[in-house]
Amino acid sequence: MKSLEHLYFQCPKKKYIWKAVLAKCNICRPIFPWMEEVQWMIEHKKGNKFSEMVRKLALAATIYHIWLERNRRCFNNLFLHAQEIIRKITQEVAWKIYTVGNILRSERHHNLCVN
């Protein structure tokens, strides 16, 4: 069994996925070990601003899709390319944002959702 550290986000493929998801959230920083990632999110999640909501959704979707990929590999011997996983994460975050009706629509918000 791989460690939590390896699964989230020290494995090169998972690190690549997380870095790409962060870039879509306009966050450019190194990838930290798991507990430091969690701590960083805790420190940067406060408030109801749009960017905080996107970060929370992005982290949750990334964890979920990495876990799904792990299960696909372990139980079905199926593999998705990193770009496909990133696309699924992006779609999920965008859909959740779209379904929340009270979000202020702006060009910046639109760019976060479509990039």
Residue pairs with C-beta under 8 A, 6 or more apart in sequence:
2 11
2 70
4 34
5 33
5 34
7 14
7 66
7 67
7 70
8 14
8 18
8 34
8 37
8 63
8 66
9 15
9 17
9 18
9 31
9 34
9 37
10 31
10 33
10 34
13 82
14 66
15 31
16 82
17 62
17 65
17 66
17 82
17 85
17 86
17 89
18 31
18 37
18 62
19 31
20 82
20 86
21 58
21 61
21 62
21 86
21 89
21 90
22 28
22 29
22 31
22 58
24 58
24 86
24 90
24 112
24 115
25 51
25 54
25 55
25 58
25 112
26 51
26 112
27 55
31 37
32 40
41 55
41 56
41 59
44 52
44 55
45 52
45 55
45 56
46 52
50 103
50 104
50 109
50 112
51 112
53 97
53 103
54 93
54 97
54 112
54 113
57 92
57 93
57 96
57 97
58 89
58 93
61 89
61 92
61 93
61 96
62 89
64 92
65 85
65 88
65 89
65 92
66 85
69 79
69 80
69 85
72 78
72 79
72 80
73 79
80 88
93 113
94 113
94 114
97 103
97 109
97 113
98 113
103 109
